[in-house]
Amino acid sequence: DRLCVDGNPTTTPTTTPMPTLTFKPTFPGDLEYRALSAFYTATNGESWESYSGTAMNINWLSSEDPCSGDSWYGVGCASGEVVELDLDSISLDGTFPTEIGYLASLTSGVFKYNTLTGTLPTEIGQLTDLNSNLWFYSNAISGTVPSEIGQLTALNSELDFMDNAMSGTMPSEIGQLMAMTSKLQFGTNDFTGKLPTQLGHLTDMKELFRVASNRFSRAVPSQLGRWAKLTRIFDLASNDFCDAVPTEVQALSSNVLEYWQVTTGNDIDEECPILETEPPTTSPTATVLPTPSPTYCGPGYFEDQGCKLCPKGRFNGFDSASLCAVCGPGQVATQEGSSSCELCPSGRYNDDVYGIDAGLHDSIDDCVQCAQGVPNQQQTGCEMCGAGTQAGSDGCEACQEGKYTNGASVVTCIDCQTGKYSSAGAGVCELCESPLTTRGEGAASCDGCEKFHYMNLDGGCTLCPDGTKCESVGNELGSLMVKVGYFRTVPSSSEVYPCTFEEAACLGGNSTGNKLCREGYEAMLCSSCSARYFFDSLTRTCRDCEATHVTPAMVVVSVVIVVVGCALIFMYDKVKAWSEKWLNMGKVRIVYTTCQILATVPSTVDVPFPEPARSLFSILDLSGLNPLDLFAGECVNEGLGSYDTRVIVSTLGVGGLCAVNWLVFGARRLMPATSEQRLQAFSSHNSIFLGLTYVFYPTLSLAQLKGYVCVEYDGGDEGMMRLLKADLSIDCDSDRSAASSASTYSSRS
């Protein structure tokens, strides 16, 4: 195949042989490790990060073989060899090392949107397996394009040097890349000289050839006319091309349906200046006119028969320019006369990568919100936020406590599920260790306990005690729900006790102390009657003094007294005969004593008996015949409801009856009587004394002995409480307890 270049026939270019490697690898991946290690060092790998600040050097140099173990960020492998480097927008800062040539199997290299500087090494020509990308868009690379670029003959798309600081001429070896079909970009640099005619070899080019915004000069090579397959983007704008556009090239414009720019910003149809090496043209002597002073419009203007403001979407930062350039990706110029373009507002981006339409850069509305993620550093596209972050108004922001994102399937911060928690910026929610849990979704810590447990003062979980309701999650010691019939002293107490009078006295709830007692009850276990209430020993309840002063015990005893009295008055002879025949006082005493003993069982063994045993013990309690149980003494004087007063009054009352008995006997002795009558009188009064003692002594003795027994209850933070068992309203360590014990002792004495 032969092609005419500058009118002279030329043959198809040949490929320059690659240099030979200078050392032998010692293990698989050794060359690739050396290459990537050198690249990491040369480009400041320790500082690689995304626009959002996420470190992007993940796993780099973590193993001797980049294709084994954990994958290195941006490194793609196949068959154990490095085939891809995708290091887009991660703050690469430095120069390309010569060791890059060791990546002999590399097929794609993307290095756009970084701050690479310096010149490209000639060893880049060793990457002969490159076939899809060699992308240096938007860096700060300087110097010339190495001629060894022509060795990349497998490359078919994306050879991109656009938006750098490169200079010099385009190497003719570009013509060796005959597999190229799209995206050959040299725009926005400082290239000079002629376009190489060897570009005509790239006959498979279909789209995007851009050399705009450089200083290429001379005539457009006619050999470009061989690009018959080109259908979009042919951009030669803003250079120094001169002479007429070759007809072969102009013919391409009918096929290029999108963006044809040849004449704009060039000197097309003007004769190219004669170079010093070209022979002068013979012509008549012309009158020499004075050279006009150059026009300098300044930044923000362009020269077009005078100085004109750059339109919106375009800019000029130089003192002199014939055309204002279109803003680049991620930028807009919303005002006329812009000397530079401004980045899109925070949180928005502009993805016009080609920068060919000023109408896509003339308004803030041309900057759009990311559907997901946040704009990259150059604000030319979107990137996903990492785990533990979500898109915010100023980039990626950390999730709040109790929320998470994993950066993959979950990209917006959502609440942790019940039973899990997270700190700020979490990528995963931690599971609470049972029985700890959370009170609901979105928890920052394990702030609750599972059901049947409560959270103790140390922040741990404890099984709920009997007598509480813990069927829900999130129970706390201070607000435990107490069942009906149970009692708890204070919020910090962990013990729950059965009430003395069960459901009749304790109404339950999440309170403590007297607030758990029904109306008319108070003190520990709601075991005492409140003021203006009296205790009914038969029904074992506290009754309102305003309703009645009569106790069932009084009624029963009164009925018995009336019946016995009437029988003695009206049927004395019959009762006497019946009693002498049938009534055995010894057996009566045995039965009565048994009833008294049984009546003391509940207070002695301290066991909660079920029905009907409780009712039976209540009836048997009448056998004790405590005088204050026969009438509502508390309703007469509130002091009669206390334990110590009841002991003293009961003892003195029985003692008084005994005294009256002997006073009557003394009076009878003063009356005239026979010795037999006096003896009979003594026998009668002695029997009455012994009967009173027999009836009341067991009950009074039991009541007095209770004054020496203290029991302990959990007082929470205050420690254990020692209360008098006979009256739980009395503290055993108080003066009142000492007085009670003294009164008890005195009574017994």
C-alpha positions in Angstrom: 0.0 0.0 0.0 1.5 3.4 -1.0 0.3 6.8 0.0 1.3 10.2 -1.3 2.6 12.5 1.5 3.5 16.1 0.5 3.3 14.9 -3.1 5.8 12.1 -2.6 5.0 8.4 -2.5 5.7 6.7 0.8 5.3 3.2 2.0 3.3 1.9 5.0 5.3 2.9 8.2 7.2 0.2 10.0 7.2 -0.3 13.8 10.3 0.7 15.8 11.5 -2.4 17.8 11.1 -2.2 21.6 14.2 -1.9 23.8 15.2 -5.1 25.7 14.6 -5.3 29.4 17.7 -4.9 31.5 16.9 -7.4 34.3 15.3 -10.8 34.7 12.2 -11.2 36.9 12.8 -13.4 40.0 9.2 -14.5 40.5 5.8 -14.1 38.8 4.7 -10.5 39.0 8.1 -9.2 39.9 8.3 -6.8 36.9 4.8 -5.6 37.5 5.4 -5.1 41.2 8.5 -3.0 40.4 6.6 -1.0 37.9 3.6 -0.3 40.2 5.9 0.3 43.2 7.8 2.9 41.2 4.6 4.5 40.0 3.2 4.6 43.6 6.4 6.4 44.8 6.6 8.8 41.8 3.0 9.9 42.1 2.9 10.4 45.9 0.8 7.3 46.5 0.4 8.0 50.2 -1.8 11.0 49.4 -4.1 9.4 46.8 -7.7 10.2 47.7 -11.0 10.9 46.0 -12.8 14.2 45.9 -14.7 13.3 49.0 -11.4 12.6 50.9 -11.6 8.8 50.8 -8.2 7.2 50.7 -7.7 5.5 47.3 -4.4 3.6 47.8 -6.3 0.6 49.2 -4.0 -2.6 49.4 -1.3 -1.0 47.2 2.1 -2.7 47.9 0.4 -5.1 50.3 1.8 -8.1 48.5 4.7 -8.9 46.2 2.4 -9.9 43.4 -0.3 -7.3 42.6 -2.5 -10.0 41.1 -2.6 -12.2 44.2 -4.2 -11.6 47.6 -6.3 -8.6 48.2 -6.9 -6.6 45.0 -5.1 -3.2 44.7 -7.4 -0.3 44.0 -7.7 0.5 40.3 -5.5 -2.5 39.2 -7.2 -5.1 37.0 -5.7 -8.5 36.4 -6.3 -11.4 34.1 -4.5 -14.7 34.1 -2.2 -13.5 36.8 -1.0 -10.4 34.9 -1.8 -6.7 35.2 -4.0 -5.7 32.3 -5.7 -2.5 33.5 -4.9 0.6 35.4 -8.0 2.8 36.2 -6.7 5.7 38.3 -9.2 8.4 37.4 -9.5 11.4 39.8 -7.5 10.2 42.8 -5.0 13.0 43.1 -2.0 11.5 41.3 0.7 14.0 41.8 4.1 13.6 40.2 5.7 12.2 37.1 5.3 9.0 35.1 8.2 6.7 36.0 10.2 4.9 33.3 9.4 1.6 35.0 5.9 1.8 33.6 7.3 0.1 30.5 7.5 -3.2 32.5 3.7 -3.6 32.4 3.9 -5.5 29.1 0.4 -7.0 29.4 -1.4 -3.7 30.0 -4.4 -3.2 27.7 -6.0 0.0 29.2 -4.6 2.9 31.2 -6.8 5.7 32.5 -5.1 8.6 34.3 -7.4 11.5 33.7 -8.4 14.3 36.1 -5.2 14.2 38.2 -2.1 16.5 38.5 0.6 14.6 36.7 3.5 16.7 35.7 6.8 16.4 33.8 7.3 14.6 30.4 6.0 11.2 29.4 8.8 8.6 29.3 9.8 7.0 26.1 9.3 3.6 27.8 5.6 4.1 27.3 6.2 2.6 23.8 6.8 -0.8 25.5 3.0 -1.1 26.3 2.3 -2.7 23.0 -0.7 -4.6 24.3 -2.6 -1.4 24.9 -5.8 -1.6 22.8 -8.5 0.6 24.3 -7.4 3.5 26.5 -4.4 5.7 27.0 -6.1 8.6 28.7 -4.2 11.6 30.1 -7.1 14.2 29.9 -6.9 17.1 32.3 -3.4 16.9 34.0 -0.4 19.2 33.9 1.9 17.0 31.7 4.5 19.0 29.8 7.1 18.4 27.0 6.5 16.6 23.7 4.6 13.4 22.8 7.4 10.7 22.6 7.8 9.3 19.1 7.7 5.8 20.7 3.9 6.3 20.9 3.9 4.9 17.4 4.7 1.4 18.8 1.2 1.1 20.3 -0.1 -0.4 17.1 -2.9 -2.3 18.9 -4.5 0.8 20.2 -7.9 1.4 18.7 -9.5 4.2 20.8 -8.9 6.9 23.4 -5.5 8.3 22.8 -6.1 11.5 24.8 -3.6 14.2 25.7 -6.2 17.0 25.9 -6.1 19.8 28.5 -2.4 19.5 29.6 0.7 21.7 29.1 2.4 19.8 26.3 4.3 21.4 23.5 6.4 20.7 20.4 5.1 19.0 17.2 2.9 16.0 16.8 5.2 13.1 16.0 4.8 11.6 12.6 4.9 8.1 14.2 1.2 8.8 15.1 0.6 7.5 11.6 1.6 4.0 12.7 -1.6 3.7 14.9 -3.7 2.4 12.0 -6.0 0.5 14.3 -7.4 3.8 15.7 -11.2 4.2 15.2 -12.1 7.0 17.7 -11.1 9.7 20.1 -7.7 11.0 19.1 -7.4 14.2 21.2 -4.5 16.7 21.4 -6.7 19.8 22.2 -6.0 22.6 24.7 -2.2 22.3 24.8 0.6 24.3 23.2 1.5 22.1 20.2 3.0 23.9 17.2 4.1 23.1 13.7 2.3 21.2 10.9 0.0 18.3 11.4 1.9 15.2 10.2 0.6 14.0 6.8 1.0 10.4 8.2 -2.4 11.0 9.9 -3.8 9.9 6.6 -2.9 6.3 7.5 -5.7 6.2 10.1 -8.4 5.4 7.6 -10.6 3.7 10.2 -11.3 6.8 12.2 -15.0 7.2 12.8 -15.3 9.9 15.5 -13.7 12.6 17.5 -10.5 14.1 16.2 -9.6 17.2 18.2 -6.6 19.4 18.0 -8.4 22.7 18.9 -6.8 25.4 21.1 -3.2 24.9 20.1 -0.7 26.6 17.7 -0.7 24.2 14.9 0.1 26.0 11.6 0.4 25.7 7.9 -2.1 24.1 5.7 -4.5 21.4 6.7 -3.0 18.2 5.3 -5.1 16.9 2.4 -4.3 13.3 3.5 -7.0 13.7 6.2 -9.4 13.4 3.4 -8.9 9.6 3.5 -11.0 9.5 6.7 -14.1 8.6 4.8 -15.6 6.8 7.8 -15.6 9.8 10.1 -19.2 10.8 11.2 -18.8 13.1 14.2 -16.5 15.7 15.7 -13.7 17.1 13.5 -12.3 20.0 15.5 -9.3 22.1 14.3 -10.6 25.4 15.8 -8.4 28.0 17.4 -5.0 27.3 15.8 -3.0 29.0 13.1 -4.0 26.9 10.0 -3.9 28.9 6.8 -4.5 28.5 3.0 -7.7 27.0 1.7 -9.2 23.8 3.1 -8.2 21.0 0.8 -11.2 19.7 -1.2 -10.5 16.2 0.0 -10.9 17.4 3.6 -13.9 19.6 2.9 -15.6 16.6 1.4 -15.7 15.0 4.8 -18.0 17.7 6.1 -21.0 16.1 4.4 -20.4 12.9 6.5 -19.6 14.6 9.8 -23.1 15.2 11.2 -22.0 16.6 14.6 -19.5 19.4 15.1 -17.4 20.3 12.2 -14.9 23.1 13.1 -12.1 24.0 10.7 -12.3 27.7 9.9 -13.2 29.0 13.3 -10.2 30.7 15.0 -7.8 29.9 12.0 -6.5 31.9 9.0 -8.2 29.7 6.5 -8.3 31.1 2.9 -5.3 33.4 3.8 -2.0 32.7 2.2 0.4 30.9 4.6 3.4 33.1 5.4 6.6 32.2 3.6 9.1 30.4 5.8 12.7 31.4 5.8 13.6 28.0 4.3 11.3 28.5 1.3 12.5 30.3 -1.8 11.1 33.8 -2.2 8.4 34.3 -4.9 9.4 36.8 -7.6 7.0 39.7 -7.7 6.9 43.3 -8.5 8.4 45.6 -5.9 5.6 46.8 -3.7 5.3 49.9 -1.7 6.2 49.1 1.9 3.5 50.2 4.3 4.0 50.8 8.0 3.2 47.8 10.2 0.2 48.6 12.3 0.6 48.2 16.1 -0.9 44.9 17.4 -4.2 45.1 19.1 -4.4 43.8 22.7 -7.9 43.6 23.9 -7.1 41.9 27.2 -8.6 39.0 29.1 -12.3 38.5 28.7 -12.3 39.9 25.1 -11.5 38.6 21.6 -10.4 40.4 18.5 -13.0 40.6 15.6 -12.7 43.9 13.9 -12.3 45.4 17.3 -12.5 44.1 20.8 -15.6 42.2 21.8 -16.7 40.6 25.0 -16.4 36.9 25.2 -20.0 35.5 25.1 -21.4 33.5 28.0 -20.1 29.9 28.1 -16.7 31.1 26.7 -13.6 32.7 28.2 -10.2 34.2 27.3 -7.4 34.6 29.8 -4.9 36.1 27.4 -4.2 39.7 26.4 -4.8 38.8 22.8 -7.0 36.2 21.2 -9.1 35.9 18.1 -11.6 33.5 19.7 -12.9 32.8 23.2 -12.6 29.2 24.2 -15.5 27.1 25.4 -15.5 26.3 29.1 -14.2 22.9 30.0 -16.1 20.1 31.7 -17.3 21.0 35.2 -17.1 24.7 34.4 -19.5 27.5 33.4 -19.1 31.2 32.5 -22.5 32.9 33.3 -21.3 36.4 32.5 -20.1 38.0 29.3 -16.4 39.0 29.3 -15.2 36.1 31.4 -11.4 35.8 31.7 -11.8 32.3 33.3 -14.5 29.8 33.9 -15.8 28.9 37.4 -16.5 25.5 38.7 -20.0 24.4 39.1 -21.5 25.2 42.5 -20.9 22.7 45.3 -23.0 19.6 44.8 -23.4 20.0 41.0 -21.5 18.9 37.9 -21.3 19.5 34.2 -20.4 16.5 32.1 -19.8 18.1 28.7 -16.6 16.2 28.3 -16.0 17.4 24.7 -16.4 21.1 25.5 -17.8 21.9 22.1 -21.0 23.7 22.8 -20.9 27.0 24.8 -24.6 26.7 25.3 -23.9 23.9 27.8 -21.7 26.2 29.9 -23.5 29.5 30.0 -25.8 29.1 32.9 -25.7 27.7 36.5 -28.6 25.5 35.3 -26.1 23.7 33.1 -24.7 22.3 36.4 -27.0 19.5 37.5 -27.4 17.5 40.7 -26.1 14.0 40.9 -28.9 11.4 40.9 -26.6 9.3 43.2 -23.4 10.1 44.9 -21.6 13.5 44.7 -19.6 15.4 42.0 -16.0 14.4 41.5 -13.2 16.8 42.3 -13.3 18.4 38.8 -17.2 18.4 39.0 -17.3 16.7 35.6 -19.3 13.7 36.8 -20.5 11.8 39.8 -18.9 9.3 42.1 -20.4 7.2 44.8 -19.7 8.1 48.5 -17.9 5.5 50.5 -19.2 3.4 53.3 -20.5 5.4 56.2 -21.2 8.5 54.1 -23.9 9.9 51.9 -24.2 12.7 49.5 -24.6 16.1 51.1 -24.7 19.8 50.1 -20.9 20.0 50.3 -19.9 16.5 49.2 -19.9 13.3 51.0 -20.9 13.7 54.7 -20.7 11.1 57.5 -23.8 9.3 58.6 -25.1 10.3 62.0 -25.1 8.0 65.0 -27.6 5.1 64.6 -27.4 5.2 60.8 -25.2 3.6 58.1 -24.4 3.1 54.5 -22.3 0.4 52.9 -21.4 2.4 49.8 -22.8 -0.3 47.5 -26.4 -1.5 47.9 -27.1 1.2 50.5 -26.0 4.7 49.4 -28.3 6.9 51.6 -27.9 6.8 55.4 -30.6 4.6 56.9 -31.5 3.6 60.5 -29.9 0.6 62.0 -32.4 -2.2 62.7 -33.7 -2.9 66.2 -31.0 -4.9 68.0 -28.2 -3.1 66.2 -26.4 0.2 66.7 -23.7 2.3 65.0 -21.5 5.3 65.7 -21.1 8.3 63.4 -19.7 7.4 59.9 -20.4 3.7 60.2 -20.5 1.4 57.2 -22.2 -1.4 59.1 -24.4 -1.7 62.2 -23.0 -3.7 65.1 -25.2 -6.4 66.7 -25.9 -6.0 70.4 -24.8 -8.9 72.5 -27.9 -10.7 74.0 -29.7 -9.9 76.3 -28.7 -6.3 75.4 -30.7 -4.8 72.5 -32.0 -1.4 71.4 -35.3 0.3 72.2 -36.0 0.7 68.5 -34.4 1.6 65.1 -31.6 4.1 64.7 -29.8 3.5 68.0 -26.4 4.9 68.7 -25.8 2.3 71.4 -27.3 -0.8 73.0 -29.7 1.2 75.2 -32.2 -1.4 76.2 -32.7 -5.0 77.3 -34.7 -7.8 75.8 -38.0 -8.7 77.3 -38.0 -10.4 80.7 -34.9 -8.4 81.5 -34.3 -4.9 82.8 -31.3 -2.5 82.5 -29.5 -2.3 85.8 -27.6 0.7 87.2 -24.3 -0.6 85.7 -25.7 -0.6 82.1 -26.1 -4.4 82.0 -29.2 -6.6 81.8 -30.7 -8.6 84.7 -33.6 -11.0 84.8 -36.8 -9.3 86.0 -37.8 -10.5 89.5 -41.1 -12.2 90.3 -43.9 -9.8 90.7 -43.0 -7.6 87.7 -44.3 -7.3 84.2 -41.4 -7.4 81.7 -43.1 -8.6 78.5 -41.7 -5.7 76.5 -38.3 -4.5 75.4 -36.5 -1.6 77.1 -37.4 -2.2 80.7 -35.4 -0.1 83.2 -34.8 -0.6 86.9 -36.2 2.8 87.8 -39.6 2.2 86.0 -40.2 -1.5 86.4 -43.9 -2.4 86.1 -45.0 -4.1 89.4 -47.9 -6.6 89.3 -51.0 -6.2 91.4 -50.4 -7.6 94.9 -46.7 -6.8 94.9 -44.6 -4.0 96.4 -41.2 -2.3 95.6 -39.6 0.2 98.0 -37.7 2.7 95.8 -36.8 3.1 92.1 -33.3 1.8 92.7 -34.4 -1.4 94.5 -34.1 -4.6 92.5 -36.3 -6.7 94.9 -40.1 -7.0 94.7 -42.1 -8.4 97.6 -45.6 -9.9 97.9 -47.9 -7.5 99.8 -49.2 -8.6 103.2 -52.8 -8.2 102.1 -52.0 -9.0 98.4 -54.4 -7.6 95.8 -56.6 -6.0 98.5 -53.8 -3.5 99.4 -51.4 -3.3 96.4 -52.7 -2.0 93.1 -49.5 -2.4 91.0 -48.0 -0.1 88.4 -44.6 1.4 87.7 -44.4 3.4 90.9 -42.8 2.5 94.2 -43.5 2.9 97.9 -46.9 4.2 99.1 -47.9 5.0 95.5 -48.4 1.3 94.9 -50.9 1.1 97.8 -54.6 1.3 97.4 -56.5 4.0 99.3 -56.5 3.3 103.0 -53.1 1.5 103.0 -49.6 2.7 103.5 -46.1 1.8 104.7 -43.9 -1.2 103.6 -45.9 -3.9 101.8 -48.9 -1.6 102.2 -49.3 -3.4 105.5 -50.6 -0.5 107.6 -53.9 1.3 107.5 -53.8 5.0 106.7 -55.2 7.7 109.0 -59.0 7.4 109.6 -58.9 3.8 108.5 -59.1 0.8 110.8 -58.0 -2.8 110.4 -60.7 -5.5 110.2 -59.1 -8.7 111.4 -61.8 -10.9 110.1 -61.7 -9.6 106.4 -58.0 -8.6 106.8 -58.7 -5.2 105.1 -58.5 -1.6 106.1 -61.9 0.0 106.3 -63.0 3.6 106.2 -63.9 5.0 109.7 -66.4 7.4 108.0 -68.3 4.4 106.8 -68.5 2.4 110.0 -66.8 1.8 113.4 -68.2 -1.7 113.8 -66.0 -4.6 113.0 -67.2 -8.0 112.1 -65.3 -9.4 115.1 -67.3 -7.0 117.3 -70.5 -8.3 115.7 -69.6 -11.9 116.2 -68.5 -11.4 119.8 -71.5 -9.3 120.6 -73.9 -12.0 119.2 -72.1 -14.7 121.2 -72.4 -12.6 124.4 -76.1 -11.8 123.8 -76.9 -15.4 123.1 -75.0 -16.7 126.1 -76.4 -14.0 128.3 -80.0 -14.7 127.2 -79.5 -18.4 127.7 -78.2 -17.8 131.2 -80.9 -15.4 132.2 -83.9 -17.2 130.8 -82.8 -20.8 130.7 -80.3 -21.0 133.5 -81.4 -24.3 134.9 -81.6 -26.0 131.5 -78.2 -24.6 130.4 -76.7 -25.7 133.7 -78.1 -29.2 133.4 -77.0 -29.4 129.7 -73.6 -28.1 130.4 -73.1 -30.5 133.3 -74.2 -33.4 131.1 -72.6 -32.5 127.8 -70.1 -29.7 128.2 -66.6 -30.9 129.1 -64.6 -27.8 130.0 -61.3 -29.7 129.6 -62.1 -30.5 126.0 -63.4 -27.0 125.4 -60.0 -25.6 126.6 -58.2 -28.1 124.3 -60.2 -27.0 121.3 -59.9 -23.3 122.2 -56.1 -23.6 122.7 -55.8 -25.4 119.3 -57.6 -22.6 117.6 -55.3 -20.1 119.2 -52.2 -22.0 118.1 -53.5 -22.4 114.5 -54.3 -18.6 114.4 -50.6 -17.8 115.0 -49.4 -20.0 112.1 -49.5 -17.3 109.3 -47.4 -14.8 111.3 -45.1 -17.5 112.6 -44.1 -19.3 109.4 -44.5 -16.3 107.1 -45.9 -18.3 104.2 -48.6 -17.0 101.8 -51.4 -19.6 102.3 -54.0 -20.0 99.5 -57.7 -20.0 99.8 -59.6 -21.3 101.7 -56.8 -21.6 104.3 -56.5 -17.8 104.5 -60.2 -17.4 105.4 -60.0 -20.2 107.9 -57.0 -18.5 109.7 -58.9 -15.2 109.7 -61.8 -16.9 111.5 -59.5 -18.7 113.9 -57.9 -15.3 114.6 -61.0 -14.4 116.6 -59.9 -16.9 119.2 -57.1 -14.6 120.1 -59.6 -12.1 121.4 -57.3 -9.1 121.1 -59.4 -6.4 122.7 -58.5 -3.7 120.1 -59.6 -6.1 117.3 -63.1 -6.1 118.7 -63.7 -2.4 118.0 -62.3 0.3 115.7 -59.9 1.9 118.1 -58.1 3.8 115.3 -61.3 5.6 114.6 -61.4 6.9 118.2 -57.7 7.8 118.4 -55.3 7.5 115.5 -52.6 6.5 118.0 -54.4 3.3 118.7 -53.5 2.0 115.3 -49.8 1.8 116.0 -48.1 -1.4 117.2 -46.6 0.0 120.4 -49.9 1.7 121.5 -51.9 -1.4 120.8 -49.6 -3.6 122.9 -49.7 -1.2 125.9 -53.5 -0.6 125.7 -54.3 -4.3 125.2 -52.0 -5.3 128.1 -53.4 -2.7 130.4 -56.9 -3.5 129.3 -56.6 -7.1 130.3 -54.7 -6.2 133.4 -57.5 -3.8 134.3 -60.1 -6.5 134.0 -58.1 -8.7 136.3 -57.7 -5.8 138.8 -61.5 -5.2 138.7 -62.1 -8.8 139.3 -59.9 -8.8 142.5 -61.3 -5.5 143.7 -64.8 -7.0 143.5 -63.5 -10.0 145.5 -62.0 -7.6 148.1 -65.2 -5.8 148.4 -67.1 -9.0 149.0 -64.7 -10.0 151.8 -65.7 -6.9 153.6 -69.3 -8.0 153.6 -70.6 -10.4 156.4 -70.3 -14.0 155.2 -69.4 -17.5 156.4 -66.1 -19.0 155.7 -67.6 -21.3 153.2 -69.1 -18.4 151.3 -65.8 -16.6 151.4 -64.0 -19.7 150.1 -66.6 -20.1 147.3 -66.2 -16.4 146.4 -62.4 -16.7 146.2 -62.9 -19.8 144.0 -65.2 -17.9 141.7 -62.9 -14.8 141.3 -59.9 -17.0 140.9 -61.6 -18.9 138.1 -62.4 -15.6 136.4 -58.8 -14.5 136.7 -57.5 -17.7 135.3 -60.1 -17.6 132.5 -59.0 -14.1 131.5 -55.4 -15.1 131.6 -56.1 -18.3 129.7 -58.1 -16.4 127.0 -55.9 -13.3 126.5 -52.4 -14.3 127.6 -51.4 -16.3 124.4 -52.4 -13.4 122.1 -50.8 -10.7 124.2 -47.6 -12.7 124.5 -47.4 -13.2 120.7 -47.9 -9.5 120.1 -45.3 -8.6 122.6 -42.7 -11.0 121.3 -43.1 -9.6 117.8 -41.6 -6.4 119.1 -38.2 -8.0 119.2 -38.2 -9.3 115.6 -36.8 -7.2 112.7 -36.8 -8.0 109.0 -34.7 -6.6 106.2 -35.9 -5.1 102.9 -34.0 -3.7 99.9 -33.7 0.0 100.1 -31.9 0.5 96.8 -29.1 3.1 96.9 -29.7 3.6 100.7 -28.9 0.0 101.4 -31.0 -2.6 103.4 -33.9 -1.3 105.5 -34.5 -3.0 108.9 -38.1 -2.8 109.9 -40.1 -4.1 112.8 -42.0 -7.2 111.7 -45.0 -6.5 113.8 -45.4 -3.0 112.3 -43.5 -2.4 109.0 -43.9 1.4 109.5 -41.4 1.3 112.3 -37.6 1.4 111.5 -35.7 -0.9 113.8 -32.8 1.6 113.9 -35.0 4.5 115.0 -35.9 5.9 118.4 -39.5 4.7 117.9 -38.3 1.1 117.5 -36.4 1.4 120.8 -39.5 2.8 122.5 -41.6 0.0 121.1 -39.2 -2.6 122.4 -39.1 -0.8 125.8 -42.9 -0.7 126.0 -43.0 -4.4 125.1 -40.6 -5.2 127.8 -42.5 -3.1 130.3 -45.7 -4.8 129.3 -44.2 -8.2 129.8 -42.8 -7.2 133.1 
